[in-house]
């Protein structure tokens, strides 16, 4: 067979050469798999492949894969695997005296109704994702799937009880102990939207205490599994209890995940997102919680901020969690460049089991001019899997402006003069001093106004309290590297305009009724969005703002929405529902920003599969008290951990282009009791530094499509009726450019919402619709409501509709021509080296910058210090293969063209 030396064959050979060159270039490149995927043309396929690539890092056992029904669509099968991974990363081992991991030969007696019938895999209310029973893997099923031997007699006793707890006699427990060497006792607590937990739920009930006493006296190994929405009392713990595991509400694959951790398939890496107190009264909010009016007496001293400042010993501190291995965190260096502070640490696995560690960075601010908590979390990072002896360099860069405090006296964000002590470690009670930043003179970063009409409050103050201090801390402070910050680098931003001025009704052009303007006209440039809005009648304006139903006559599609935040719920818009994921606080316990981003991407895939445009999540309220009914839907007691992880979820969802997230509940919605008429009284500082902060982080680093206001009043005003909150802080100070909706049937569902900037009233209800229509007509006639406020609301909603995939599909327009999501930069930057066993002093490592973007983690080279390089080298076999391919391609080209013609032809083509 001979080659035909015509132009077509020559072009084919040239194409082959180009492909060969591309292959060789790719083999030598330092691109991650994720980057190569993102280089493909189909965005949906790229994101799906990123989820699959992420899952491929975990060796998911066969028993887990077999538990996922093959009849599920591929997108849901991927979601079930991710639910397993999230539970793996988030479940926290609180205590382990060496009994874990278990041996497969162990004979296990499982006590507690939550082992199967009443297994609380998910919390209730609007976050409940109703999945078929065959998809739900209980603890009992997980243990069986993993190959453990369980005592079937005990199982049958609980089956007969049908979800109720069983009381055993001492003789029965003794008999069980003779034939089993391990006892697992499951303690369950339920929580749901609509009601807070009762005080007694924080402590064990009498029958639970009796069971633990029986089991701990008779069994060789005793493990307690806490299937609770958050902290409970551990006053029952003793040296006869060998291990305690908090599993939260671990999702539909929760049983498999717990079994994998018990078996040692994976080493636990979850870290607490909350402080676990010894007593309910140790939380300063307890006396002011679940009341008809909520007074935030504890002010800025919430969670570890309180325990550390007032030196209250917790049962387990914020950030605590055990692994099956041990880690060493060694400070390498710190640096200050402009306003960027960078800390680099070496994390080494010094144990005998693979695992992950979480690096936590805190700051202790000066407390002379403004009192401050003992310390606050400012950044964090989770390592990759580290084998025994392996190590990884973590570098975290933080902008010093993020250390600011809010000064109510001057209505401004400031950096007070003094020393800022930077600490690094593995929990709030296990840190070392890394360096000290000195602010030589007071810096005003942003001037604003106290907009939240806070009354004069009797609130907690540290006064002369002596905070927690580690032994040897003073010596660490003496030896720490010290930097003087150049305060001339900071520029003051003026955001002090009054809400009255910035909330004046906008003007829209007066447009004749004919011809009727549609959204298609806006897209093709025939008319402006302002002209469309200016043409709408009063009834059309109201119709477009109630229920997000759209308006077919204007070619405006409705925005179908599904609830969250722990998965894609079956309602409110009819849809088949998605995967029941672990609750939000379990995801928070992972302390894993990449996992949060992947979770958002996967939720976006399920939204597209279910034809949903808006996901009513994430929910970013604060764990003010462990009795909060919806704590499992929220992330943490800490605003930074909450905001950063939730921002990554929003980025993941919106990276699909054309679908969006609805961040809720804005703001100070921390209790369920009396939620529809609750009035929360809180200081301006506590609101801005704690309760508003997660929303601020998300708005500024993720650009969400929508914000949902809360049911409660805040300092006397329903949140959805407060222009100071919505127009003043959310839009003017933070720059939010989406739309705002009410929660379902809230007290803000009235004409005043339009004046406040709450654009959409939810849901559509004929009776409520008629009430609002009547209110608006009367208010417009009386001059109390300018119609321009309604037009502003519709304008805000339609700006988001113009981004939506549902509009692109309806009009047959490519999504990329309508809208491409481009998220802002992240709150802090993390760089990781490639894990390895080579001593750091001699290694040349490639660093990955975790800067979450619309396409996922961006991998790029970064120099942390002089021993790092920016490029990894290809292996021997990669070089050999590339050389062989190039040689073969060259021989083919020579045969086809001849030596001289080859050179001339290449020149003529290129």
N, C-alpha and C positions, 0 to 999 in steps of 0.2 A: 504493500500500500504506500502510495507516495502522496506528499502534500501538494495541493494545487497552489501554485505561486501567484494567486490573484490578490486583489486588494482586500477582499473579504477575509481570506485566510490570514493575511498579515495583520489585520485589525484584531482578529480573534487571538492571535499569538500575543499581540501587544497587550490585550486585555488580560491574558493569562499572566504576563510578566507583571502587570500592575497589581494583580491579585497576589502574586508571589511576594512582591515588594511590601504589600500591605500586611501579609502574614508575618513576614520577617520583622517589620516595624512593630507590629503588635506584640510579638514575642519578646522584643527587647524593651517594650514600654513598661512603665511603672503603673499602668492603669489597673484599678481594681475591677473585679467582675461587674460590680455595680455600674462603673463608668462605661464599660463596654456595652452593657445593656442599654444604658441611657443614650447611647449613640445611635440606637436604632430609630426607625421612623415612627412607629406607632406608639403613642404615649401610653395608651392603656396596656398594651403588651409589655412595654418597658417596665411599668410599675408592677404588673403581675409578676414579671420575672424577678424584680427586686425582692418581692415577698418570698418567692421560691428560693432565691439565693440566700436570703437571710435564714430561712428555715433549714437550708442544707447545712448550716454550721452546727446544727444540733442533730446528734445521732438519735433520732426518734425511734424508740423500740417498736418491734413488730406488734406487741400487744396493744400499743396505742393506735397504730395504724389500723389494726383489725377492728378496733372499737368504733371507727368512723365509718358510717354506712356508705357503701359504694354507690348507692343510689343518689347521694347528694351531688349537686352540681360541683364542678371543680373549684369554683370560688369559695364555696362553703367548706369543702374538704380542706382547702388551704387555711381557712379561718379556724377550723377545729384544731389543726396542728398548732396554729399560732396561739389559740386559747391555752393549749397545753404548755407552750413555751412561756407565756406570760405567767402562768401559775408557778412554773419551775423557778422563774427569776424573782418572783415576788413573795413566795411563802417564806416565813421567817422562823428560823430555829432560835428560840429564846434561851434554851438551856439544853445541855447535852453533857453528861458525865462520862461519855465514851461508849454508851450503849448503841448509838447510831454511828454508821448505818447498820441495819439488821442483816442477819444471814437468811438466805432463802430457806434454810432448814429449820428456822425458828417456827415454833408452833404458837399461833397468835389467838388470844381471846379478845374479841372486840366488844366493848361495852358502850352503850349510848345509842339512843334512837336515831341520831343523825348519821349513823353508819349507812343507812339506806333510806327508809321510808320518808324521813323528815330532813334529809340532807339539804342543808341550806346552801345550795350552790350559787345562789344569786339573791340579791335583795329585791324587795317588792316595789309596788308602785309603778311610776312611769319608766323606771329603769328595767323592769322585769321583762326578759325576752322569753317568751313561752316556746319551749322546744319540746318535741315528742319525747316520751319517756325512754325510748330505746337509744336516744342520743345522749342522755344524761348518765355520766359515769359516776356512780357513788363511791364513797370510800371503800365499802365492802367489795364492790365490783373491781375497783382498782387493785386492791390487794390480791384478789383472785386472778385478775389478768396478769399481774406481775409474778405469779407463781407461788405466792405465800399460802401456807396452810392455815385456815381459819377454823375455829371451833364452830361447827355447824349447829350444835345444840343451842349455843347462845344466840346464834343468828335466828334460829326458829322462834326463840322466845320473843325477840323483838318484832319478828314478822307477825306473830299473833297479837302483839300489843298495838300493831297498826299505827306507829308513829308516837306512841306514848312511851315514857320512860318506864323501865322495869326495875322492880325492887327484888334483890336476891338475898337469900339468907346467908349467914356466915358459912354454913356447911356447904352450900352450893358454890360459893366463891372458892372455898378451900378445895373442893373437888375439881373445879376448873383449873386451879393453880397446879394441881398434881399432874395434869396432862398437858399443860401449856406453860411455856417459860416466858412468854411476853404478853403483857396486857396493854391494850390501847383503849383509853377512855376518851370518848368524844364529848366535849362540852359545847352545847349549841346555844346561840341567842339569835332571835329574829329581829329584824328591823325593817321598816318600810316607810314610804311616804305617808304623811297624814298624821303621824303620832310619834312622839319621842318615846324612848325606853323609860321604864320606871326605875327609880333609884335602886330597888332590890336586884335588878338585872345585872348590876355591876358586880354583885357578889354571888358566890355559889349558893344554890338552893340546898335545903337540908338533905334531900335525897342524893344530890350530887356529892355533897361532902361525905355522906355515909358510904357511898360507893367507892370514892377515892380512898377512904380509910380502909375499907375491906381489901381492896385490890393492892394498895401499897404495902400492906402488912404481909401479904401472902405470895405475891409474884416476884420472881427474880428480876424482871425488867418491867418497868412501868413507864409508859409514854402517854402524855396528855396532848390531845389535839384540840385546839381552840377554834371552833367553827363559829366565830363571833365577828360582828361588824367592826370591832375595834377593841380598845383596851378593856379588860375586866380586872377585878382584883385578883392578886396572886397570893393572898394571905394563907391559902391552903397548901402552898408549896412546902416541901420538906426534902430532906436528904434521901428519903425513900422513893421519891419520884425522880426518875432518871433523865427524862427529856420532856420539854414542853415545846410545842410547835404551834405557831399562829398561822392558820390557813385562810382566815377571812371567809369571803364568799368566792370560792376558787373557780367558778365557771363550769361549763358542761364537761370539760375534761379534768375537773379538779381531782377526782378520785385517782385517776391515772398518774397525775403529777405528784400527788402525795405519796403514792406507792413507789414511784421512781426515786423520790428523795429518800424514803425510808430504806429502799434497797441499795442505795448508794450508786444508782445509775448516774446521778448528777449530784454535785455538792451544792448545798443550799447557798444562795447569794443574796437573799432578801434582807433588807435593812428596815427597821421600823420607821414609818412616816410620822409617828406620834410618840410622845412620852407616855410610858405606862407607869401610873402612880401606884403607891401602896394603898391609898385610900381615896375614895371618891371626893372627900373633903379636901384633899391635897390640890385639887384643881380649883383655882380661885373663882372660876365662873359658876361653880355648882350652886351656890346660894342665890344666884341671879338667873338661873337657867330654867326653861320651861315654865315661865310665868306669863301672865296676861300681858305684861309689858316687860321688855328685856332691857335691862340696864347693863351695859358692858363695863362693869366696874373695874375689871382687871386691866382695861386699857391696852397698852402695848405689851403687857406681860402675859403672854399666852403661851402655853406649851413649855418647851424647854427654856424659853426666854424667862419665864417665871421661876421654874425649878432651879435654874442655874443662878439667877440673880439673887434669889432669896435662900439659896443653898438648901433646898428641899431634896432629900435623897429619893430618887425614883426607884421603882422596882426594876425597870429597864429604861435606859435613856433613849432619847431621840437618836436615830441612826444606828441603833444596836442591832446586831445579827451575827449568828455564828455560822461557821463553815466546817467542813470535815477536814480542812487543812488549816494552816496558819500562814499569816502574811507579815512581812516586814515593810513598813513605809519609811523610806529614807529620804530626807530632804537633800536635794542636789544643789539647787541654787534658786535665787530669787533675783528679779530685776525690775527696774522702773524705767519705762521709756515714755516720756511725755506724761499722759494721764493713764497709760496702760501699765498695770502691775501684773507680772507673770511669776508664777511659782512652778517649779519643776521638782517632781519626786520620782523616786525609783521604788516600784512595788515589786517585791520578790515573794514567790511562793516558797516558804521555808519548811513546809510540811510534806506530807506523803500522799497527797490526793490532789487532783486537778481542781481548780476553782476560780472564782472571780472575787475581787475586792472592790469596795467603793471608797474613793478618796473624797473627803469632805473638807471644805475650806470655810472657816468662820472668821469674823472680825469682832474684836472688842473695841467699841468706840469710846471716846472720852465722854465723861458725864459731868462736866463742870457747868458749861453753859446750858446744855439740855441733858436731862437724865436719859440714859440709854440702858437697855438690857445688858447683862454681862457679855453676851455674844449673840451674833446672828449669822445664819448660814448665808454665804455669798456666792458659792459655786460648788460644783461636785462633778465627779466623773467615775464611771465604772470601767474596770479593766476588761480586756478580753479574757478568754480562758487561758489560765496559766498552768502549765504542767509543773510538777514538783521540781524545784530548782530553777524554773524559768522566771523571767522578770520582764517588766515593761516600764518604760518611762512615760509618765503622764505630765503634761504641761498645761496649765490653766491660766488664761489671761482674762483679767477683769478690769473694766474701766472704773477708775476711782470715783467717778460721779455716781456710780451705783451704790456707794456707801453713804449717801446723803440721808439726813434726817429731816423731818418736817417740823418747822418752827411755827407754832400757832400764833405767837406774839407778833411775828413779822409777816405771817402768811407766805412763807417761802420755804423752798428746799435748800438746805444749807449743809456745808461741811464745817462743823465747829472746829475751832483751833484745838490742837492737842495731838496726842499719839493714838494711832489706830493699830492695834496689835493683831496681826494676821496669824491665825492658827490653822493647822492642818492635822487631820487624823482620820479615825474610822467611826467615830460617834461624837455626840456633843460632850461626852464625859471622857473621851479618850483622844486628846489632841496635844500637840506640842507647838510651841511658839515658833513661827517660821521667820517673821521679820516684823519691823515696826515702821509704819509710814507716819511721818510727822507733817501735819498741816500747820504751817507757821502763823497763819492768820485766817480768820473766818472767811469762808467763801460762800457767796450767795449764787446758787446755780440757777434758780428759777423763782421769779416773783409771781405770786398769784393772789388769790383771795380765799379767805375761809368761806367756802360756798355752801357748806352743809348744815348751816344754822344749828350747830351743836349747842345745847344749853349748858349752863354751868353744872358740872358733874362732880360728885364726890367719887374720885377714882384712885386706884391704887398707885402709890408712889414708893420708890425704893428707899427714900430717905437715908437712914443710916444702916441699911441692910448690908451685911457682909456677904459677898457672893461666894459661890463655889470657887475653889482654887486647887489646882493639882500640886502635889508635892514636887518641889524643885522648879516651880514656875518662875520664881524670881530670878534664879540663875539663868534660865532660858531667855528671859527678857534681857538680861545683861549681855548675853552672848549673841543675841539675834542681830542680823544685818539691819541697819537703819538707813532710811531714805528720807530726805526732805523734799516734799512735793513742791514743784514750781506752781504757785497758785495763779500766776499771770496767764497760765495756759487755759484757765476756765473763763468762759464768757457767760455773763448773766442773761438769761432769757426772760423777757417780760411777758407774762401771761396774766396780767392784772386787770384786764378789761372787765367791766361789770357784766354779769349775766344778762341784765336788762339790755345792755347795748348789743351784745352778740346774739341775742335771741329776738331781735326785731324781725318781723315777718318779711321774707324775701319778696321780690316782685317778679311776676311772670308776664310775658307779653299777652296782650289781648288778641285772640285769634278768632276769625269768623268761624261759624259752625260748619261751614262747607268749604272745601271738601274735608271729609273725616280723615284725620291723621292717625296712622297706625305705627306700631313699632317697626314694621318693615320700612316705612318711610324714613325712620330715624337711621336705620342701618345703612340704607343706600344714600343717605345724605340729603334727602329731599327736604326734610324739615329737621329742626333741632328738638331735643327732648324737652326743652323749656316751652317750645311752641305747642307740643302735644299736651303737656300738662296744662298750659294756659287755655287750651280749648275744652278741657273736660268740664262737665257740669258738676254741680254740687253733689248730686246723687252718684254720679260716676266716681267722684273722688272718694266718697264714703264706701262705695262698693269695692274699690281697689284697696282700701286700707283695712277692711274687715275680713279676716280669714284667709288672705292670700289666695283668693279664688281665681284671680286673673280676670280678663275681659275679652272674650272672643271677638267682639265687634271691633276692637282696637288691635287685634292680633297680639294680645297680651296673655301668655299662658299662666296658669296657676302654678304655684310653687308647692309641690307635694313634699311633705315633711314626715319624718319618722323620729320617734323618741330615742333616747339614750339614757345615761351615758355609757352603760355597760354592754353595749351591742346595739344592733339595728333592731329596734322593737317593731312588733307587728302593727302598731298604730302610732299616731292618730290616723294618718292617711293609710288606706288599705294597702298592705303589701305582705309578702310571704314571711317577712322577718328573716333575721340573719343568725349569727352565732351568739350564744350566751357566753360572753367573755367573763373572766374574773372581774370583780368589782374594782372601781377606780382606785381605791386605797391599796389594793394588791398591786396594781400597776405602779402606783407611787412607790411601793416598797421595793420595786425592782431598781429604782434610782438609775434607770437606763434610758437615756434620751433617744438612742437609736431605736430601741424597742418601741418607745412611744410613737416615734415617727412611722415605723412600719405598721403599728396598730392603726394609726390614722389612714395610711395608704390602704390597708385591708378593709377598713370601714368604708372608704370611698369606693372600693371595688364592689362591696355588697350594696352600696347605695345605687350604683349604676345598674347592677343586676336587678334590683328591686324597683328601678325607675323612681328613685327618690332624689330630690334636689337639695333639701336642707335636713341636716342631722341636728336634732335639738340637744346638743352636747358640744363640748364637755361642760360639766358642772364644777365650778371652781370655788365654791364657798369653803369656809374654813372649819376645821374640827375644833370648835370652841369648847365643847364638852363631850365626853365619851358617850353620853346618853342621846346624842343627836340622832333623830330617826333616819336621816338620809346621809349619815356620815360615810356609809359604804359607797355612795355615789360620788362623794368628794374625795380629794386626794390626801390632804395632810393638815396638820396644825400649822405648817410653815408656808408662808405665801410664796417664797421663791421656789421651793420644790414643786409646789402646786402650779405656779405660773409657767415655769420652764417646761415641765413635762406636758402640760396641757397645750402650750404653744406648739410643741412638736406634733401633737396629735392633730391640731388644726392645720398645720402645714401639710401633714400627710394626706388628710382628707382633700384639701383644696388643690393639691398638686395634680389632681386629675383634670383640672380646668373644667369649669361649668357646674360644679357642685360646691356647697359651702357648709360651714359649721355655724351653729348658733350657741354662743357662749352664755352660760346662765349661772346663777340667778343674781342679777345686778341690783342691789347689793345688800349685805348684812342679813342674809337669809340662812341663819345657823340653827334654827329650831323649827319644829313642826307644830307644836302646840299653839293653838290660836293663830295659825299662820295667815289667815285671810285678813285679819284686822290687827295683827301684832304691830306694836310700835317699838322700834329699837332706838335706844338713846345711847349714843356713842360720841366720843370726842373726834374732832377733825383729824387729829394726829393718828389715832388708832385706826380710823377708817382709811386714811391715805397710806399708812405704812403696812397695815395688816390686811384689811378686808377688800380694799380696792386694788391692792398691789398685784394680785394674780391677773386681774382684768387688764391692768395697765401693761404688764409684761406681754400678754397675749396680743393686745391691740398694737403695740409698738414693734413686736417681733414676728407676728404671724398674720396680721391684717385679716381678721375674720370677717365674714360676710354680715353677720348679725349678732346682736346682743339682746338677750331676753331679760327684761326687768323682773323684779321679784314681787311676791304677794305683799310683803310687809310695808309698813311705813318706816321711814327713817327720819328720826328727829321731827316727827309730827306730820310728815308729808309722804303719801304713797310714792314709791320710787318711780313709777311710770308717769307720775304727774309733776315731777320735779325738774324744771329746766336747769337748775343749778347743777344737778347730777348729770343729766343727759347732754344738754347743750354746753354747759360750762366746763365740766371736767372731761366727759367722754369725747366730745367732738372738738371743743376749742383747745383744751390743754393737751389732750392725747392725739388728736388728729384722726379720730375714727371716721371712716368714710363709707360705712355700710348702712343698714337700717336697724331700727330698734323695734322689738315686739314686746307685748305684754305676755305674762304667763296666762294660762287658760282661766278665763273668767275672773281675773284679778280685780281688786278695788280700783285699779287704774283704768278700767274699761269704761271710759267716758270721754267727753269732748275735750277735757282739759289735757288729755294725753297728747293731742295735736300741738297744743301750745308748748308743752314740755319737750317736744321732739320725740315722743314715743310714737313711731310711725304706723305700726300695725297692731290692731286689736284682735286678740285671738281667744277662742275660735269664732267661726261664724255660727251664730245662734239666732234664729228668727226673732226671739223676744229681745235679746240684747241689741240686735241690729236695729230694731224698731225704736228702742230707747235712745240709742246714740243718734239715729236719724232725727228724732224729735229734739234731742238736746242741741244738735248742731244747728238745725233750722232756727230754733228760738234764740240761740246765742249769736248767730250771724245777724238776725234781725235786730237784736238788742245792741249790737255793736260790741259784744263781749268776746267775739271770736272773729278774727280776720280770716277770710277764706284762703289767704295766702299760706296760713299754717297748714291747712289740709293739702295744699298744692306742694308744700315742702315735703310733707310725709310721702305723698305719691311719688314725687321726684326721687326721694331717697330709695324707695322700694324699686322703682323702675330702673334706677342705675344698677341695682343688683340683678334684676331680671335680664338686663342687657348682657350680663356675664353668663347667663345660665345655659347649660347644654340643652335644656328642654326647649328654649327659644330657638337655638340653632337647629335642632332637629325639626321643629315645627316649620321653620322658614326654609329649610334645606340649605343652611349656610354652614360652612366649615367652622367648627368650634374655635379654632385658632384665629379666625378672622374676627370673632367677637371679643375674645378675652383669653389672655394667658396669664396665669397666676405667677407673680413674682414676689415672694416673701421678703420682708426686710431681713437685716442681719440678726444673728442670734444674741442672746443676752450676755453670754460669755463664750469664749472660744476654748475648746479642748483639743490638744494635740496628743496623739498616742504613738509610741514606737511599735514596731513589729515585735511581738513577744519572742524571747529567745533565751538561751542558756549561757550565752557569752557574757562575761563580766562587762558591766557597763563602761568601765574605763577604756576598754579596747574595742567596743562594738561600733559598727557603723550602721545605723538603723534608719529605716524609712519611716517618716512620721505621717499620720493621717490627721488632717484637720477636720474635726467634727463641727461643721458649720451648716446646720440643716437648711436645705434650700428646697425649691419647688421640685427638684428632681432627686431629693434625698441627700444623704451625706456626701459632701464634696470631698474627694480625696485629692490632696495636693501636698507637695513637699513643704516642710517648714524646718528651719534650723532652730533647735532649742539651745544648743551650746556647741562648742568647738568640736566635740567628738561625734556629732551627728552629721550625716550627709543627706543629700536630697534624692538619691537614686539607688535602687537595688539592682544587682547585676544578674543577668540571665544565667541559668545553670549550664553545665557542660553539654548535656544532651540537647538543650534548646539551641545552643550555638551550632552543634553538629547538624541538626535538622535544617536549620536556616541555610547553612552553607550548602548542603546537598540540594535544597530546593533552588537556590540561586544558580548553582552549577547546571542543574537539569534545564532550567529555563534558558540559560545562556546557550547551551548546546542546541536547543530547539530553535532559538532565534537565529543562530549561525546557520543552521541547516536551511531554514526557510529563506533568509535574506542574502546570505553570503556576508563576509566580513565587511566589505566596503559598503554594500547596499544597506546593511543594518545601521551603520552610523548615519548615513544620509537619510534613511527613512525615519529614524528616531528624531533627527533634527527637523524634518519636514512636518512630522505629526505634531511635535510639541512646540 
